[in-house]
Amino acid sequence: MDAAESDARRPRLRIATTSLAGCFGCHMSLLDIDEHLFELAQLVDFDRSPLTDVKHCGPCDIGLIEGGVCNAENVHVLREFRRNCKILVAVGACAVNGGLPAQRNHLELGACLQQVYQFREGLAAPQIPDDPELPLLLDKVRPIHEVVRVDYFVPGCPPPGEALWKFLTDLIAGRTPRLPYDLMHYD
């Protein structure tokens, strides 16, 4: 059996992606793999993802998650994602260590909310939002590994598209992903 026959017999993997408290830059890096997206589409099926607009994650082989955990909704989405993904990958600084959203961690949350919603000049009706539709804020922004088990971490803010492509192709091929230093840069 040649490589093409072997690939044809291998079941297609399912990949899901989601974003928590972050800027969506890691998803943009995934799009930055450019023409490799066509190759990726030949290798995998996408479940929950901005590419599919599927809202809830079904059973998947690989889950890519960006963003930190800052509210109760993020906790719910993250736990659902972990339950449905065989391999969970923290992508980017926010998922890996809280990133930029975690800079609020040194502030007392109540005082911060008061400053923004009650004491700022020019507010027509100063009050802290309390609509039941709003997710409850956590006292701190947390990296995802503090809430669920994470199998792999891809650092960067955001990680370069080439690094995501290398990581995914290693994982899809059954190899332990290795990101050489020259693919990772922090500028």
ChimeraX commands (.cxc) that place a marker at each C-alpha (Angstrom):
marker #1 position 0.00,0.00,0.00 radius 0.5
marker #1 position 1.45,3.38,-0.99 radius 0.5
marker #1 position 1.21,6.63,1.01 radius 0.5
marker #1 position -1.83,7.90,-0.91 radius 0.5
marker #1 position -3.78,4.69,-0.17 radius 0.5
marker #1 position -2.73,4.87,3.47 radius 0.5
marker #1 position -3.93,8.49,3.70 radius 0.5
marker #1 position -7.23,7.57,2.00 radius 0.5
marker #1 position -7.89,4.81,4.56 radius 0.5
marker #1 position -7.01,6.94,7.57 radius 0.5
marker #1 position -10.16,8.42,9.17 radius 0.5
marker #1 position -10.37,12.20,8.91 radius 0.5
marker #1 position -9.68,14.00,12.15 radius 0.5
marker #1 position -12.14,16.57,13.52 radius 0.5
marker #1 position -10.81,19.92,14.69 radius 0.5
marker #1 position -12.69,22.51,16.71 radius 0.5
marker #1 position -11.62,26.01,17.68 radius 0.5
marker #1 position -12.99,28.61,20.05 radius 0.5
marker #1 position -12.04,31.87,21.67 radius 0.5
marker #1 position -12.52,32.99,25.26 radius 0.5
marker #1 position -11.26,36.33,26.66 radius 0.5
marker #1 position -8.88,37.48,23.98 radius 0.5
marker #1 position -8.64,39.46,20.77 radius 0.5
marker #1 position -9.16,36.67,18.20 radius 0.5
marker #1 position -5.58,37.20,16.96 radius 0.5
marker #1 position -4.77,33.49,17.23 radius 0.5
marker #1 position -7.66,32.65,14.92 radius 0.5
marker #1 position -6.29,35.26,12.52 radius 0.5
marker #1 position -2.93,33.45,12.66 radius 0.5
marker #1 position -4.72,30.22,11.76 radius 0.5
marker #1 position -6.08,32.03,8.70 radius 0.5
marker #1 position -2.52,33.25,8.02 radius 0.5
marker #1 position -1.53,29.74,6.98 radius 0.5
marker #1 position -3.00,30.97,3.67 radius 0.5
marker #1 position -3.04,28.32,0.95 radius 0.5
marker #1 position -2.27,25.65,3.54 radius 0.5
marker #1 position -5.93,26.05,4.60 radius 0.5
marker #1 position -6.83,24.09,1.46 radius 0.5
marker #1 position -4.39,21.34,2.45 radius 0.5
marker #1 position -5.76,21.35,6.00 radius 0.5
marker #1 position -9.32,21.04,4.67 radius 0.5
marker #1 position -8.20,17.89,2.81 radius 0.5
marker #1 position -6.90,16.36,6.05 radius 0.5
marker #1 position -9.53,17.30,8.63 radius 0.5
marker #1 position -13.15,18.21,9.16 radius 0.5
marker #1 position -13.96,21.35,11.12 radius 0.5
marker #1 position -16.46,21.27,13.95 radius 0.5
marker #1 position -16.99,24.40,16.06 radius 0.5
marker #1 position -15.02,27.17,14.40 radius 0.5
marker #1 position -15.46,30.62,12.88 radius 0.5
marker #1 position -15.00,28.82,9.57 radius 0.5
marker #1 position -18.19,26.80,10.17 radius 0.5
marker #1 position -20.19,28.97,12.59 radius 0.5
marker #1 position -21.07,25.86,14.62 radius 0.5
marker #1 position -21.95,27.08,18.14 radius 0.5
marker #1 position -21.31,23.97,20.27 radius 0.5
marker #1 position -18.44,21.54,20.04 radius 0.5
marker #1 position -19.23,17.94,19.18 radius 0.5
marker #1 position -16.79,15.05,19.66 radius 0.5
marker #1 position -13.43,16.13,18.21 radius 0.5
marker #1 position -9.92,14.87,17.97 radius 0.5
marker #1 position -8.20,18.25,18.38 radius 0.5
marker #1 position -9.46,21.40,20.07 radius 0.5
marker #1 position -7.63,24.71,19.65 radius 0.5
marker #1 position -8.59,27.31,22.21 radius 0.5
marker #1 position -7.43,30.89,22.51 radius 0.5
marker #1 position -8.11,33.45,25.21 radius 0.5
marker #1 position -8.01,33.47,28.98 radius 0.5
marker #1 position -10.85,32.64,31.36 radius 0.5
marker #1 position -12.47,35.79,32.74 radius 0.5
marker #1 position -16.13,34.95,33.38 radius 0.5
marker #1 position -18.58,32.13,34.12 radius 0.5
marker #1 position -19.47,31.71,30.43 radius 0.5
marker #1 position -15.78,31.18,29.58 radius 0.5
marker #1 position -15.61,28.45,32.26 radius 0.5
marker #1 position -18.69,26.73,30.80 radius 0.5
marker #1 position -17.41,26.89,27.20 radius 0.5
marker #1 position -13.95,25.68,28.24 radius 0.5
marker #1 position -15.27,22.70,30.21 radius 0.5
marker #1 position -17.62,21.71,27.36 radius 0.5
marker #1 position -14.70,22.01,24.94 radius 0.5
marker #1 position -12.45,19.85,27.14 radius 0.5
marker #1 position -15.14,17.16,27.46 radius 0.5
marker #1 position -15.50,16.95,23.68 radius 0.5
marker #1 position -11.85,17.14,22.57 radius 0.5
marker #1 position -9.42,14.25,22.83 radius 0.5
marker #1 position -6.48,16.68,22.58 radius 0.5
marker #1 position -6.78,20.24,23.89 radius 0.5
marker #1 position -4.29,22.87,22.75 radius 0.5
marker #1 position -3.86,26.25,24.47 radius 0.5
marker #1 position -3.04,28.67,21.66 radius 0.5
marker #1 position -1.47,32.05,22.36 radius 0.5
marker #1 position -0.43,34.03,25.41 radius 0.5
marker #1 position -3.96,34.57,26.76 radius 0.5
marker #1 position -4.72,30.83,26.87 radius 0.5
marker #1 position -1.21,29.92,28.05 radius 0.5
marker #1 position -0.76,32.51,30.83 radius 0.5
marker #1 position -3.75,34.90,30.83 radius 0.5
marker #1 position -2.07,37.35,28.45 radius 0.5
marker #1 position -3.18,40.94,28.18 radius 0.5
marker #1 position -6.62,40.39,29.78 radius 0.5
marker #1 position -4.84,39.20,32.96 radius 0.5
marker #1 position -3.40,42.67,33.44 radius 0.5
marker #1 position -6.61,43.46,35.33 radius 0.5
marker #1 position -5.59,40.87,37.94 radius 0.5
marker #1 position -3.70,43.42,40.02 radius 0.5
marker #1 position -6.85,45.55,40.35 radius 0.5
marker #1 position -9.68,44.97,42.81 radius 0.5
marker #1 position -12.63,44.05,40.57 radius 0.5
marker #1 position -15.32,45.99,42.48 radius 0.5
marker #1 position -13.26,49.21,42.47 radius 0.5
marker #1 position -12.52,48.77,38.77 radius 0.5
marker #1 position -16.22,48.35,37.93 radius 0.5
marker #1 position -17.12,51.38,40.02 radius 0.5
marker #1 position -14.50,53.51,38.31 radius 0.5
marker #1 position -15.67,52.53,34.84 radius 0.5
marker #1 position -19.45,52.46,35.34 radius 0.5
marker #1 position -20.20,54.83,38.23 radius 0.5
marker #1 position -17.56,57.49,38.75 radius 0.5
marker #1 position -16.51,58.35,35.22 radius 0.5
marker #1 position -17.46,61.83,34.05 radius 0.5
marker #1 position -20.14,62.16,31.42 radius 0.5
marker #1 position -22.15,59.04,32.26 radius 0.5
marker #1 position -25.89,59.62,31.74 radius 0.5
marker #1 position -27.07,56.93,34.19 radius 0.5
marker #1 position -24.10,55.69,36.24 radius 0.5
marker #1 position -24.59,52.12,37.44 radius 0.5
marker #1 position -22.70,48.85,37.32 radius 0.5
marker #1 position -24.42,46.56,34.78 radius 0.5
marker #1 position -26.33,43.78,36.48 radius 0.5
marker #1 position -28.39,42.27,33.69 radius 0.5
marker #1 position -28.85,38.51,34.29 radius 0.5
marker #1 position -27.83,37.92,30.65 radius 0.5
marker #1 position -24.29,39.14,31.42 radius 0.5
marker #1 position -21.87,36.41,32.50 radius 0.5
marker #1 position -20.56,36.67,36.05 radius 0.5
marker #1 position -17.00,38.04,36.10 radius 0.5
marker #1 position -14.32,36.01,37.87 radius 0.5
marker #1 position -12.11,37.76,40.41 radius 0.5
marker #1 position -9.06,37.07,38.20 radius 0.5
marker #1 position -8.39,36.19,34.57 radius 0.5
marker #1 position -6.96,32.70,34.48 radius 0.5
marker #1 position -4.99,30.73,31.90 radius 0.5
marker #1 position -6.98,27.73,30.72 radius 0.5
marker #1 position -4.74,25.14,32.39 radius 0.5
marker #1 position -5.96,26.42,35.78 radius 0.5
marker #1 position -9.48,25.27,34.88 radius 0.5
marker #1 position -9.00,22.16,32.70 radius 0.5
marker #1 position -6.23,19.77,31.67 radius 0.5
marker #1 position -4.32,21.00,28.63 radius 0.5
marker #1 position -2.33,18.65,26.40 radius 0.5
marker #1 position -0.22,21.15,24.45 radius 0.5
marker #1 position 0.71,24.82,24.62 radius 0.5
marker #1 position 1.52,27.01,21.60 radius 0.5
marker #1 position 2.89,30.33,22.89 radius 0.5
marker #1 position 2.93,33.68,21.16 radius 0.5
marker #1 position 0.82,36.79,20.88 radius 0.5
marker #1 position -0.30,35.54,18.48 radius 0.5
marker #1 position 1.74,32.55,17.39 radius 0.5
marker #1 position 2.80,32.87,13.75 radius 0.5
marker #1 position 0.73,31.06,11.14 radius 0.5
marker #1 position 3.76,28.97,10.12 radius 0.5
marker #1 position 4.08,27.73,13.70 radius 0.5
marker #1 position 0.40,26.73,13.81 radius 0.5
marker #1 position 0.75,24.93,10.46 radius 0.5
marker #1 position 3.84,23.04,11.66 radius 0.5
marker #1 position 2.18,22.17,14.96 radius 0.5
marker #1 position -1.03,20.93,13.31 radius 0.5
marker #1 position 0.69,18.90,10.60 radius 0.5
marker #1 position 2.85,17.18,13.23 radius 0.5
marker #1 position -0.20,16.41,15.36 radius 0.5
marker #1 position -2.31,15.21,12.42 radius 0.5
marker #1 position 0.52,12.94,11.25 radius 0.5
marker #1 position 0.74,11.38,14.71 radius 0.5
marker #1 position 4.07,12.99,15.57 radius 0.5
marker #1 position 4.80,14.84,18.80 radius 0.5
marker #1 position 4.65,18.50,17.77 radius 0.5
marker #1 position 7.99,20.29,17.86 radius 0.5
marker #1 position 8.24,24.01,17.18 radius 0.5
marker #1 position 11.75,25.09,16.26 radius 0.5
marker #1 position 12.94,28.31,17.80 radius 0.5
marker #1 position 13.05,30.14,14.44 radius 0.5
marker #1 position 9.25,29.68,14.05 radius 0.5
marker #1 position 8.58,31.34,17.40 radius 0.5
marker #1 position 9.19,35.03,17.72 radius 0.5
marker #1 position 7.93,37.56,20.22 radius 0.5
marker #1 position 7.90,40.99,18.66 radius 0.5
marker link #1:1,2 radius 0.2
marker link #1:2,3 radius 0.2
marker link #1:3,4 radius 0.2
marker link #1:4,5 radius 0.2
marker link #1:5,6 radius 0.2
marker link #1:6,7 radius 0.2
marker link #1:7,8 radius 0.2
marker link #1:8,9 radius 0.2
marker link #1:9,10 radius 0.2
marker link #1:10,11 radius 0.2
marker link #1:11,12 radius 0.2
marker link #1:12,13 radius 0.2
marker link #1:13,14 radius 0.2
marker link #1:14,15 radius 0.2
marker link #1:15,16 radius 0.2
marker link #1:16,17 radius 0.2
marker link #1:17,18 radius 0.2
marker link #1:18,19 radius 0.2
marker link #1:19,20 radius 0.2
marker link #1:20,21 radius 0.2
marker link #1:21,22 radius 0.2
marker link #1:22,23 radius 0.2
marker link #1:23,24 radius 0.2
marker link #1:24,25 radius 0.2
marker link #1:25,26 radius 0.2
marker link #1:26,27 radius 0.2
marker link #1:27,28 radius 0.2
marker link #1:28,29 radius 0.2
marker link #1:29,30 radius 0.2
marker link #1:30,31 radius 0.2
marker link #1:31,32 radius 0.2
marker link #1:32,33 radius 0.2
marker link #1:33,34 radius 0.2
marker link #1:34,35 radius 0.2
marker link #1:35,36 radius 0.2
marker link #1:36,37 radius 0.2
marker link #1:37,38 radius 0.2
marker link #1:38,39 radius 0.2
marker link #1:39,40 radius 0.2
marker link #1:40,41 radius 0.2
marker link #1:41,42 radius 0.2
marker link #1:42,43 radius 0.2
marker link #1:43,44 radius 0.2
marker link #1:44,45 radius 0.2
marker link #1:45,46 radius 0.2
marker link #1:46,47 radius 0.2
marker link #1:47,48 radius 0.2
marker link #1:48,49 radius 0.2
marker link #1:49,50 radius 0.2
marker link #1:50,51 radius 0.2
marker link #1:51,52 radius 0.2
marker link #1:52,53 radius 0.2
marker link #1:53,54 radius 0.2
marker link #1:54,55 radius 0.2
marker link #1:55,56 radius 0.2
marker link #1:56,57 radius 0.2
marker link #1:57,58 radius 0.2
marker link #1:58,59 radius 0.2
marker link #1:59,60 radius 0.2
marker link #1:60,61 radius 0.2
marker link #1:61,62 radius 0.2
marker link #1:62,63 radius 0.2
marker link #1:63,64 radius 0.2
marker link #1:64,65 radius 0.2
marker link #1:65,66 radius 0.2
marker link #1:66,67 radius 0.2
marker link #1:67,68 radius 0.2
marker link #1:68,69 radius 0.2
marker link #1:69,70 radius 0.2
marker link #1:70,71 radius 0.2
marker link #1:71,72 radius 0.2
marker link #1:72,73 radius 0.2
marker link #1:73,74 radius 0.2
marker link #1:74,75 radius 0.2
marker link #1:75,76 radius 0.2
marker link #1:76,77 radius 0.2
marker link #1:77,78 radius 0.2
marker link #1:78,79 radius 0.2
marker link #1:79,80 radius 0.2
marker link #1:80,81 radius 0.2
marker link #1:81,82 radius 0.2
marker link #1:82,83 radius 0.2
marker link #1:83,84 radius 0.2
marker link #1:84,85 radius 0.2
marker link #1:85,86 radius 0.2
marker link #1:86,87 radius 0.2
marker link #1:87,88 radius 0.2
marker link #1:88,89 radius 0.2
marker link #1:89,90 radius 0.2
marker link #1:90,91 radius 0.2
marker link #1:91,92 radius 0.2
marker link #1:92,93 radius 0.2
marker link #1:93,94 radius 0.2
marker link #1:94,95 radius 0.2
marker link #1:95,96 radius 0.2
marker link #1:96,97 radius 0.2
marker link #1:97,98 radius 0.2
marker link #1:98,99 radius 0.2
marker link #1:99,100 radius 0.2
marker link #1:100,101 radius 0.2
marker link #1:101,102 radius 0.2
marker link #1:102,103 radius 0.2
marker link #1:103,104 radius 0.2
marker link #1:104,105 radius 0.2
marker link #1:105,106 radius 0.2
marker link #1:106,107 radius 0.2
marker link #1:107,108 radius 0.2
marker link #1:108,109 radius 0.2
marker link #1:109,110 radius 0.2
marker link #1:110,111 radius 0.2
marker link #1:111,112 radius 0.2
marker link #1:112,113 radius 0.2
marker link #1:113,114 radius 0.2
marker link #1:114,115 radius 0.2
marker link #1:115,116 radius 0.2
marker link #1:116,117 radius 0.2
marker link #1:117,118 radius 0.2
marker link #1:118,119 radius 0.2
marker link #1:119,120 radius 0.2
marker link #1:120,121 radius 0.2
marker link #1:121,122 radius 0.2
marker link #1:122,123 radius 0.2
marker link #1:123,124 radius 0.2
marker link #1:124,125 radius 0.2
marker link #1:125,126 radius 0.2
marker link #1:126,127 radius 0.2
marker link #1:127,128 radius 0.2
marker link #1:128,129 radius 0.2
marker link #1:129,130 radius 0.2
marker link #1:130,131 radius 0.2
marker link #1:131,132 radius 0.2
marker link #1:132,133 radius 0.2
marker link #1:133,134 radius 0.2
marker link #1:134,135 radius 0.2
marker link #1:135,136 radius 0.2
marker link #1:136,137 radius 0.2
marker link #1:137,138 radius 0.2
marker link #1:138,139 radius 0.2
marker link #1:139,140 radius 0.2
marker link #1:140,141 radius 0.2
marker link #1:141,142 radius 0.2
marker link #1:142,143 radius 0.2
marker link #1:143,144 radius 0.2
marker link #1:144,145 radius 0.2
marker link #1:145,146 radius 0.2
marker link #1:146,147 radius 0.2
marker link #1:147,148 radius 0.2
marker link #1:148,149 radius 0.2
marker link #1:149,150 radius 0.2
marker link #1:150,151 radius 0.2
marker link #1:151,152 radius 0.2
marker link #1:152,153 radius 0.2
marker link #1:153,154 radius 0.2
marker link #1:154,155 radius 0.2
marker link #1:155,156 radius 0.2
marker link #1:156,157 radius 0.2
marker link #1:157,158 radius 0.2
marker link #1:158,159 radius 0.2
marker link #1:159,160 radius 0.2
marker link #1:160,161 radius 0.2
marker link #1:161,162 radius 0.2
marker link #1:162,163 radius 0.2
marker link #1:163,164 radius 0.2
marker link #1:164,165 radius 0.2
marker link #1:165,166 radius 0.2
marker link #1:166,167 radius 0.2
marker link #1:167,168 radius 0.2
marker link #1:168,169 radius 0.2
marker link #1:169,170 radius 0.2
marker link #1:170,171 radius 0.2
marker link #1:171,172 radius 0.2
marker link #1:172,173 radius 0.2
marker link #1:173,174 radius 0.2
marker link #1:174,175 radius 0.2
marker link #1:175,176 radius 0.2
marker link #1:176,177 radius 0.2
marker link #1:177,178 radius 0.2
marker link #1:178,179 radius 0.2
marker link #1:179,180 radius 0.2
marker link #1:180,181 radius 0.2
marker link #1:181,182 radius 0.2
marker link #1:182,183 radius 0.2
marker link #1:183,184 radius 0.2
marker link #1:184,185 radius 0.2
marker link #1:185,186 radius 0.2
marker link #1:186,187 radius 0.2
view
